[in-house]
Amino acid sequence: MASRGTTFDRVLAFALELPGAYKDSPWGESVVKVNKKVFIFLGAGEGTGGMSVKLPDSNAQALMVPGAEPTGYGLGKAGWVTVRFGRGAPPLGILTDWVEESYRTVAPKKLVAQLDEPIRGKNR
């Protein structure tokens, strides 16, 4: 993962490192997909300052973050949470953990299994 740049840049870079992940821009927004399914919404541009991810396990924890809320358009009912970057946001490590949780929720099992394989003698 990139060590420099904005939180937006670092979260996006992390998401794109996941197996089979690719960036798309439907509706003029930045999203990252796997197998044609969105696992992170990043908004209309770098200045949007937040992300939306599907969190079946960490949903309650994420909603305790100041400014976090169930994602609109009915996605919140399906476990999606919108978290703002900046002051009061969780550390980058937690944000990337949530990105990975969302990825694991929507990605095919074959790709998820790659996350658990040893990489150069280390586990992710």
Summary of the structure (lengths in Angstrom):
residues: 124
radius of gyration: 13.8
end to end distance: 12.0
largest distance: 42.7
contacts: 358
relative contact order: 0.19
helix: 39%
strand: 24%
